[in-house]
Amino acid sequence: MGHHRVKVFVRLRPSCRPSTAIHVDHAANTIRIDVQKQHGGGPPRPYNDQMVFPFDNVIQSSCQETVFDQCAKSVVEDILGGYNGTILTYGQTGSGKTYTMTGDTKAYAHRGIIPRAVERIFAEKVAKPEAGITVHVSYLEVYNEGIYDLLPQRRLASAVSLTAMEDNGLIEIKGLNKMHCSTEAEALKYFFEGERHRSVAPHTLNQMSSRSHCVFTLFVERHSGLRTLEEVTSCKLNLVDLAGLERLKRTEVGGQTKKEAMLINKSLSFLEQVVSHTLRFAALVMQKQRLSLEAYYLKSALHWADRAAVYALRQGTGHVPFRQSRLTTLLKDALGGNCKTVLIACAWAEDFFLDETISTLRFAQRVKYLKTSAIINKKPDDANIERKYVREISDLKQELALRDALTGRPSISYDDLTEETRSELRERIQAFLAEEAGIDSIPIENFKQVKELLCLFKEAQVSLRRELEKLLRDYGGGPDTFLNHPATDIEMNPGSTEGDDEEYVGELDTEGFHVGPVAPDDARPDLPPSPHAMVRALRSPELRYGDDTLLDYNKSPPIKAAPPDLWDLDLEERNEAFLEYKHNTEEGQIQEQELKTKTAELRMRKRSARELYTTVNNSKHEIADVKLLDSASKAGARVEFGNQAFDEQKYHLMQRFRVARSAYQRAFQELKEVKTNLELLQQEVRDCKQKLLESFYRWFETMSMYRGDMSKMEAFSSGSPAAVVSGPKQSVYKGDIDVGKVEAPLPASAGVVTGSKLGMTKSPGLNHEIVKGSVMVPQQQNKTRSKGGK
Ligand SMILES: Nc1ncnc2c1ncn2[C@@H]1O[C@H](COP(=O)(O)OP(=O)(O)OP(=O)(O)O)[C@@H](O)[C@H]1O
């Protein structure tokens, strides 16, 4: 990083009656002012009667071209070399600042620094096309302490002020338009467009007085032109035309123009303060470094300018208040940052304005002591880097092609997969997943293709899952129904825990009496249906969620080994017969009671199994979560414990894992035992059901047999089978009949009905009415078969 002093030039406005107090020494580049020739008042008196101001150059009666060559050209050349630059014009109102910066638009020869700088940059762009110079321009003004964009649209009264921000050590204006310019004419077009939008107003000293500080910026990017270099220089040239200092009594303005003048003076005085503070800070640093000679010079410069600054220097404070106005914020880089700066101080040469001229020269002299730290601004050349990678990729592809040719695989392509290839792969994957094609149908050629295949597999899985969820929703289930289906976790599921089938045993339903899941052992399918099979099944219209065919495949068909006579009855009659047996026979009551007890116990066991099952699954999920978190926390914060590095997060995860694992093991063990008991109990329940049905069938057969013998029928139906022992179907009871409980049959005429009517009044096979209390009334003998008969 190089330190560069700010270069200061003074341009005296041509005058027909120049002051005799002003003496320009062109050889020494100084201006001497003989203050004793001043008549009263005036600036603070120096210790002597002469003031000498040294500058880099004093320009008097020079043309615009000379001004550009002497003051601005070096900064513009530095821009092409990658340095940021700023050229400022400063001075009293009407002293020629705008003339110097913009020039006289009426004559080409009188064009100012801005058009000439634009011309020089585009000349370089044309001369060196290999450098790939790109130019953008922006134009803003600081008006009444607001920053306004002058491009591309006219600044409106309602326009919002922009914000100046510091980015990477440089001041940037947020939201400022930067217009790309391919040619000089284009850049000038934007410049003159901005000129038209500037705030100007007339007063006695200038008919076109600027009421704002204007900054025209050229952003220049330049490539090295060498294919090997991966850097590009990127810098900007600020061309600043400051508004002029105004003595209000001289300009005789009022209203809005007066207000503007006061704000202009205020912002310029902030600029002076910033310069003074910067010098004071520099002097402080030099003093500390014992650079007493330079400090002396600085202090002498400050002496004239700001005694308060010298006092503050003694106090040792070093803060420079750049942020106290928009102008000083904008000029921060120019006054001490990464920039090469030139100040052109414009002044009147007449006696009448000697006070203002001396003020201007003092300010300019102080600025001359400022130093900046300009560097060449480089940034990665994205285009060059891209070119390099494209070249490398092409080389690598050739290398691969060579290797494939040598290993006998010449047809492999390493280019990106086309949409056509991708859809072909998608179809193959669909066929493979639908088990219509084998694994060999999917080609595996290179890494890029494998990655694409994985993506397509994921895509297929996601779409399948979505379709399945939708179908399940349509059929009244939900995604959880499938996910929590026993088949998906067959190890952990204690069996069907929903809707205990045992509850239906002995109950009436639409298909006749329900006998529950007395299923053969091989009723359960070996494997759960695959998602594809489920989707296929769900797509078919005749299947519905809850059918035995799909999700309830655990259910088994009921036993149908009933006596043929029973199936001759219709549904209602069968149900009535079954109820009659269960409620009105001793044996039926005992068996039903036994079945109910067992069923209740089974239900209780299932409930506890269900709870254990939930615990096991929750523990499994917790373990899975912990594993997931563990893998995600590989880059977790590490905490130092003494000398030992300790992963705090991992510790907590380990704790969670241990708790979940022990809960899982405990519940799993208990679940295994419960499942064993459950299976035994289920078997017992099945036996009970079997027994109940068999004895019902026997009872029904006997009743059918005694159809004509009322007394036997009554005796039998009342639970006293001894009365019928001698009957022709004695063998039905297989020896478990209590012969001591025979009751005398009631007279056939007895028509008294006590208790509820439960009998088989519609039974064509039993031509009587059975009433609780053993009253029988013979009815019709021949009744036609019901619709349910077989
Ligand atoms: N060196 C010069 N040679 C010829 N004409 C000049 C010169 N300097 C200034 N002028 C003329 O003086 C008038 C005022 O100049 P200019 O507008 O540049 O002043 P200014 O410093 O920008 O004023 P303000 O601060 O009010 O905007 C213009 O008409 C301009 O042409």
PDBQT file of the ligand as one rigid body, heavy atoms in Angstrom, charges set to zero:
ROOT
HETATM    1  N1  LIG A 801     -11.528  30.076 -16.267  1.00  0.00    +0.000 N 
HETATM    2  C1  LIG A 801     -12.657  30.537 -16.807  1.00  0.00    +0.000 A 
HETATM    3  N2  LIG A 801     -12.601  30.941 -18.118  1.00  0.00    +0.000 NA
HETATM    4  C2  LIG A 801     -13.713  31.407 -18.691  1.00  0.00    +0.000 A 
HETATM    5  N3  LIG A 801     -14.901  31.538 -18.080  1.00  0.00    +0.000 NA
HETATM    6  C3  LIG A 801     -14.996  31.180 -16.797  1.00  0.00    +0.000 A 
HETATM    7  C4  LIG A 801     -13.870  30.661 -16.101  1.00  0.00    +0.000 A 
HETATM    8  N4  LIG A 801     -14.269  30.384 -14.852  1.00  0.00    +0.000 NA
HETATM    9  C5  LIG A 801     -15.576  30.691 -14.787  1.00  0.00    +0.000 A 
HETATM   10  N5  LIG A 801     -15.986  31.175 -15.929  1.00  0.00    +0.000 N 
HETATM   11  C6  LIG A 801     -17.370  31.621 -16.208  1.00  0.00    +0.000 C 
HETATM   12  O1  LIG A 801     -17.901  32.115 -15.019  1.00  0.00    +0.000 OA
HETATM   13  C7  LIG A 801     -19.257  31.768 -14.853  1.00  0.00    +0.000 C 
HETATM   14  C8  LIG A 801     -19.459  31.085 -13.533  1.00  0.00    +0.000 C 
HETATM   15  O2  LIG A 801     -18.680  29.968 -13.516  1.00  0.00    +0.000 OA
HETATM   16  P1  LIG A 801     -19.127  28.619 -12.861  1.00  0.00    +0.000 P 
HETATM   17  O3  LIG A 801     -20.569  28.363 -13.094  1.00  0.00    +0.000 OA
HETATM   18  O4  LIG A 801     -18.206  27.555 -13.273  1.00  0.00    +0.000 OA
HETATM   19  O5  LIG A 801     -18.957  28.962 -11.358  1.00  0.00    +0.000 OA
HETATM   20  P2  LIG A 801     -19.122  28.034 -10.109  1.00  0.00    +0.000 P 
HETATM   21  O6  LIG A 801     -17.906  28.117  -9.286  1.00  0.00    +0.000 OA
HETATM   22  O7  LIG A 801     -19.483  26.705 -10.555  1.00  0.00    +0.000 OA
HETATM   23  O8  LIG A 801     -20.315  28.699  -9.365  1.00  0.00    +0.000 OA
HETATM   24  P3  LIG A 801     -21.384  28.056  -8.367  1.00  0.00    +0.000 P 
HETATM   25  O9  LIG A 801     -20.657  27.591  -7.203  1.00  0.00    +0.000 OA
HETATM   26  O10 LIG A 801     -22.311  29.147  -8.071  1.00  0.00    +0.000 OA
HETATM   27  O11 LIG A 801     -22.004  27.000  -9.166  1.00  0.00    +0.000 OA
HETATM   28  C9  LIG A 801     -19.599  30.867 -15.993  1.00  0.00    +0.000 C 
HETATM   29  O12 LIG A 801     -20.300  31.605 -16.966  1.00  0.00    +0.000 OA
HETATM   30  C10 LIG A 801     -18.287  30.472 -16.564  1.00  0.00    +0.000 C 
HETATM   31  O13 LIG A 801     -18.329  30.327 -17.973  1.00  0.00    +0.000 OA
ENDROOT
TORSDOF 0
